[in-house]
Amino acid sequence: MSFIYGSWNIQNLSENHIGKMAWVDVRVQWAIADIMLDNEVALMGAMEVTLTTGGEHACNQIKNSINARVKEKGLSASKYAVKVSERNVDESDTESRKADKYAVFFDTTKFSISHLKVIHGFSFRDRQPLYYKATTTGGRVIESHLWHAPNPSNMKKSSKKELESLNLAIAANTGPYHIMSGDFNMATTSPGFDQFKTLGFNSVLPGSPTMLSVENTFQTQANLLLSLGHKPAESVMKDLMMGKSYDNILVKGMTISKSVPLNIGWLYFSRKYKYELTPTTDRDDLIIKMSGSLTKARILSDHCPVFGLIN
């Protein structure tokens, strides 16, 4: 069975967050639902679910919004559910303040989810990965790890130890089919990820930016191009809206294609202004509006979702 898998760090996922306005007239919970359905996502791992009961309630409200949209669109064959994990750093841990939870959204007509648990017993500095089994209606069992890695400064200090711990955790599960995804807080082109190749994993987004750029950085880069007399094409302007390369999907025993991070900055911009970029477009006006779109898109998240077609 082919399906679209998604991985998304949705910043501070809580009831307060999903109630904010994301697009011009659409709240965050509906924006997330629309993005999932527009990209035909059947299974998605989400990160940064807050620890309060509001975090789990937010996930259930998003699930309800997805099913409402399914009904509106006449997609009667689909019905979505969500499972939320325990906290990923123990309360007794000195790094407990960095804890959050994971959520797995899935189309119940295509998948069942079992064995969902945060992994303990390995030497992770703070946040530990989630493990679960996704079983297709055809009976294929896909072992999955989802990881919101320690913050970038911690990963810079101890990435070798962190990745070795992840490797050991994955190696403990020997099934033929496997998905590993998440916000790794470092580029998956880094040498430390080579060890996963020996386990049979393929990286789907080698070096592709997955986070929104900072507004000031975007403005500086765009204005530099203009000062050099360039009229940047749409593809260039889109690229300038993207920043670091922290998110990825890796698979074993399967193939993955058509995987791209969804540029939510450009998505907001195109919906808000319905812009058609041409050689005669006023670039100064464009930069102002695109920079403002980055600010607005960050209401949804600072990370862009990553999707891939898995066979």
C-alpha positions in Angstrom: 0.0 0.0 0.0 1.2 3.5 -0.9 0.5 6.3 1.5 1.6 9.8 2.4 3.5 10.2 5.6 4.1 13.5 7.4 6.4 14.7 10.1 5.8 18.1 11.7 7.1 20.0 14.8 4.0 22.2 15.5 5.4 24.7 17.9 3.8 24.8 21.4 0.8 22.7 20.3 -1.9 23.6 22.8 -5.5 24.7 23.0 -4.3 28.3 23.2 -2.2 27.9 20.1 -4.8 26.2 17.9 -7.3 28.9 18.7 -5.1 31.6 17.1 -5.7 32.9 13.6 -3.3 31.2 11.2 -4.3 32.3 7.7 -6.4 35.3 6.8 -9.6 33.9 8.3 -8.7 30.4 9.4 -7.7 29.3 12.9 -4.6 27.1 13.5 -6.6 23.9 14.1 -8.4 24.2 10.8 -5.2 25.3 8.9 -3.5 22.1 10.2 -6.5 20.0 9.1 -6.5 21.6 5.7 -2.8 21.1 5.2 -3.0 17.4 6.1 -6.0 16.7 3.8 -4.7 18.9 0.9 -1.5 16.8 1.0 -3.5 13.5 1.4 -1.7 12.6 4.6 -2.6 9.2 6.0 -0.1 9.0 8.9 1.7 11.9 10.6 3.9 12.3 13.6 3.6 15.6 15.4 6.0 17.1 18.0 5.9 19.8 20.7 2.5 18.8 22.2 2.4 20.7 25.5 2.3 18.8 28.8 -0.9 20.3 30.1 -4.3 18.6 29.3 -4.7 21.4 26.8 -2.0 19.7 24.6 -4.0 16.5 24.3 -7.3 18.4 23.9 -5.7 20.4 21.1 -4.8 17.2 19.2 -8.3 15.9 19.6 -9.7 19.2 18.3 -7.4 19.0 15.3 -8.6 15.4 14.7 -12.2 16.6 14.9 -11.5 19.3 12.4 -9.9 16.8 10.0 -13.0 14.6 10.2 -15.3 17.6 9.7 -13.3 18.6 6.5 -13.5 14.9 5.4 -17.3 15.1 5.7 -17.4 18.5 3.8 -15.3 17.1 1.0 -17.3 13.9 0.7 -14.3 11.7 1.6 -16.5 9.2 3.3 -13.9 6.4 3.2 -11.6 8.2 5.6 -11.8 8.7 9.3 -9.0 10.1 11.4 -7.9 9.4 14.9 -5.0 10.5 17.1 -2.9 9.0 19.9 -0.9 11.2 22.3 2.2 9.9 24.1 3.4 10.3 27.7 5.9 13.1 28.4 9.3 12.5 26.8 11.5 13.6 29.8 10.9 12.2 33.2 9.6 14.6 35.9 12.6 13.6 38.1 15.1 14.4 35.4 17.2 17.6 35.8 16.1 18.5 32.2 12.4 17.9 32.9 11.5 21.5 32.0 12.3 20.6 28.3 9.7 17.9 28.2 6.8 17.8 25.7 4.7 15.0 24.1 4.2 13.4 20.7 1.0 12.8 18.8 0.3 10.4 15.9 -2.5 11.3 13.6 -3.7 8.5 11.3 -6.5 7.5 8.9 -8.2 4.5 10.6 -9.3 3.1 7.2 -5.6 2.6 6.4 -3.8 2.1 9.7 -4.0 0.9 13.2 -1.5 2.2 15.8 -0.1 0.1 18.7 2.8 -0.2 21.1 3.0 3.6 21.4 5.5 4.5 24.1 8.4 6.9 24.8 11.7 5.0 24.9 13.6 4.9 28.1 16.9 3.2 29.1 19.2 4.9 26.6 21.6 7.9 27.2 19.6 10.7 25.8 20.5 14.1 27.2 16.9 15.2 27.6 14.0 14.5 25.1 13.6 10.8 24.3 12.1 9.4 21.1 8.7 7.9 20.6 8.3 4.3 19.3 5.1 2.9 17.8 3.9 0.3 15.3 1.7 1.3 12.4 -0.1 -1.6 10.8 -1.6 -1.2 7.4 -5.0 -2.7 6.6 -3.0 -5.2 4.4 -1.1 -6.4 7.5 2.3 -4.7 6.9 3.8 -3.7 10.3 5.9 -0.5 10.1 8.0 0.2 13.1 8.3 3.9 13.7 10.5 6.3 15.7 9.6 9.9 16.1 12.1 12.2 17.8 12.1 15.8 18.9 15.9 16.0 19.6 17.5 18.1 22.3 17.9 21.8 21.5 20.6 22.7 18.9 23.1 23.9 21.6 22.8 20.5 23.3 23.0 18.6 20.0 26.1 20.5 19.1 27.7 19.4 22.4 26.6 15.8 22.4 25.2 14.8 19.0 27.5 11.8 18.7 26.2 10.3 22.0 22.6 11.3 21.1 22.7 9.6 17.7 24.4 6.5 19.0 21.6 6.2 21.6 19.0 6.6 18.8 20.9 4.0 16.7 20.8 1.5 19.6 17.1 2.2 20.2 16.3 1.5 16.6 18.5 -1.5 16.3 16.5 -3.1 19.2 13.6 -3.3 16.8 14.4 -5.6 13.9 11.3 -5.5 11.7 11.9 -5.2 7.9 9.9 -1.9 7.6 10.8 1.2 9.5 10.2 5.0 9.5 12.4 7.4 11.5 11.4 11.0 11.4 11.4 14.2 13.5 13.0 17.5 14.3 16.7 16.4 14.7 17.9 19.9 15.6 20.8 19.3 13.2 21.2 18.6 9.5 20.7 14.9 8.7 23.6 15.3 6.2 25.9 15.5 9.2 28.4 12.6 9.4 26.8 11.3 12.5 23.8 10.1 10.4 26.0 7.8 8.4 25.5 5.1 11.0 21.8 4.9 10.0 22.8 4.0 6.4 24.4 0.8 7.8 21.0 -0.1 9.3 19.5 0.3 5.8 17.9 3.8 6.1 17.6 6.2 3.3 17.4 9.9 4.0 14.8 11.6 1.9 15.7 15.3 2.3 19.4 15.7 2.1 20.1 19.2 3.2 16.7 20.7 2.2 15.7 23.6 4.5 12.7 22.8 6.6 12.4 25.8 9.0 11.1 29.3 8.2 13.8 31.9 7.9 14.0 34.8 10.4 12.4 37.9 9.1 15.5 40.1 9.4 17.6 37.5 7.6 15.1 37.2 4.8 15.0 41.0 4.3 18.8 41.3 4.3 19.2 38.6 1.7 16.4 39.8 -0.5 17.6 43.4 -0.4 21.1 42.3 -1.2 19.8 40.7 -4.4 17.9 43.8 -5.3 21.0 46.0 -4.7 22.9 43.9 -7.1 20.3 44.6 -9.8 18.6 41.2 -9.7 14.9 40.6 -10.2 14.6 37.4 -8.2 12.4 34.7 -9.7 9.6 33.2 -7.6 11.6 30.0 -6.8 14.4 32.2 -5.4 12.1 34.3 -3.3 10.5 31.0 -2.0 13.9 29.7 -1.1 14.8 32.9 0.8 11.8 32.3 3.1 13.4 29.0 4.3 16.1 28.6 6.9 17.7 25.7 8.7 17.6 22.0 7.7 16.5 20.2 10.9 13.6 18.0 9.9 13.6 14.8 7.9 12.0 11.4 7.1 14.2 8.3 6.8 12.9 4.9 5.8 14.1 1.3 5.7 12.7 -1.5 3.6 10.5 0.9 1.7 10.9 3.6 -0.9 10.0 7.3 -0.4 9.5 9.9 -3.0 7.9 13.2 -3.7 9.1 14.4 -0.4 9.2 18.1 0.1 8.9 20.5 3.1 5.7 22.6 2.7 6.8 26.2 2.7 4.1 27.6 5.0 5.5 31.1 4.7 4.8 31.1 1.0 1.5 29.4 1.6 0.4 32.3 3.8 1.7 34.9 1.4 0.0 33.4 -1.6 -3.3 33.0 0.2 -3.2 36.5 1.7 -2.1 38.5 -1.4 -2.9 36.1 -4.3 0.3 37.4 -5.8 1.5 36.7 -9.3 5.2 37.3 -9.5 6.3 38.7 -12.8 9.4 40.6 -14.0 7.6 43.9 -13.5 6.5 43.1 -9.9 7.6 45.8 -7.4 10.2 43.9 -5.4 10.4 46.4 -2.5 6.6 45.9 -2.0 7.1 42.2 -2.4 9.8 42.0 0.3 7.6 43.9 2.8 4.7 41.6 2.2 6.7 38.4 2.2 8.5 39.4 5.4 5.1 40.0 7.1 4.0 36.6 5.8 6.9 35.0 7.6 5.8 36.6 10.8 2.2 35.4 10.3 3.2 31.9 9.3 5.1 31.5 12.5 1.8 31.7 14.3 1.3 28.2 12.9 4.8 27.0 13.5 8.5 27.9 12.9 8.9 24.4 11.3 7.4 23.4 8.0 5.8 20.0 7.7 7.6 17.4 5.7 5.6 14.9 3.6 6.6 11.9 1.6 5.0 9.2 -0.6 6.0 5.8 0.9 5.7 2.5 -1.0 
